[in-house]
Amino acid sequence: MFKSFQTEEIEQGKYPDLEVFLNECNLAYQDTSLYTFKDPVSPHLAFKRETNKKLDKYKLRERINMLDLNFDFVLIEGAGGIAVPIYEENQNFYMTLLYNEASILIL
């Protein structure tokens, strides 16, 4: 299970969905998410608030490729749907980056 963007820090450095993946599936944080954010908001708003973080398409592809090599299949949770931009000024469809990369895509 891979969640590109995890929002809502519940305790110092802990996130609700990633804790479930860790406790129920024994999957480490570094295998289940790439970007984590403190506030419980959409990824687009989280990137806007945490200006020190930027979406790196190549890093995202690299992580998905690594997961695909190390696991039989990869479930990817989308961020709001296929046509949701991460940055307001950039209307590129982020989810299309994942199509050719994943064994299974969840929107």
SVG drawing of the C-alpha trace seen along z (x, -y; Angstrom):
<svg xmlns="http://www.w3.org/2000/svg" viewBox="-11 -30 25 41">
<polyline fill="none" stroke="black" stroke-width="0.4" points="0.0,0.0 1.4,-3.4 0.0,-6.7 1.9,-9.4 0.7,-12.1 -0.2,-11.5 -1.7,-14.5 -2.7,-14.8 0.1,-14.2 -1.5,-12.6 1.6,-12.5 5.2,-13.5 6.0,-12.0 3.0,-9.6 0.3,-9.5 -3.0,-7.5 -3.0,-5.6 0.7,-4.9 0.3,-3.5 -2.4,-1.1 0.0,0.1 2.8,0.5 0.7,2.3 -1.5,4.5 0.8,5.2 4.3,4.6 5.0,2.0 7.5,-0.7 6.7,-4.4 9.4,-4.7 7.6,-2.0 4.1,-3.5 4.4,-7.3 6.7,-9.8 5.3,-13.1 3.9,-13.7 2.2,-16.8 1.2,-18.1 -2.3,-19.4 -5.4,-17.3 -5.9,-19.1 -5.8,-18.2 -2.3,-17.6 -2.7,-20.7 -3.3,-22.9 -0.6,-21.0 2.0,-21.9 0.8,-25.5 1.2,-25.7 4.5,-23.8 6.5,-25.7 9.7,-23.8 8.2,-20.8 7.8,-20.5 6.4,-17.7 9.3,-15.9 7.8,-13.8 11.1,-11.9 11.3,-11.0 7.7,-9.8 8.3,-7.6 11.5,-6.3 9.7,-5.3 6.9,-3.6 9.5,-1.7 11.3,-0.6 8.1,0.7 7.2,2.5 10.6,4.3 10.3,5.3 6.6,6.3 4.4,8.6 1.9,5.8 1.5,2.2 -1.8,0.5 -1.6,-3.2 -4.0,-5.6 -4.7,-8.7 -4.9,-12.2 -8.5,-13.4 -8.9,-11.9 -7.3,-11.8 -7.7,-15.5 -6.7,-17.1 -3.6,-19.4 -1.1,-19.6 -0.4,-23.3 -3.1,-25.8 -0.9,-27.5 0.0,-24.2 -2.9,-22.2 -1.0,-19.1 -2.7,-15.9 -0.4,-14.4 -2.1,-11.0 -1.3,-10.3 2.3,-9.9 1.4,-6.7 -0.5,-4.9 2.4,-3.1 4.2,-2.7 1.9,-0.8 0.7,2.8 -2.7,1.6 -3.9,-2.0 -6.6,-3.0 -8.3,-6.4"/>
</svg>
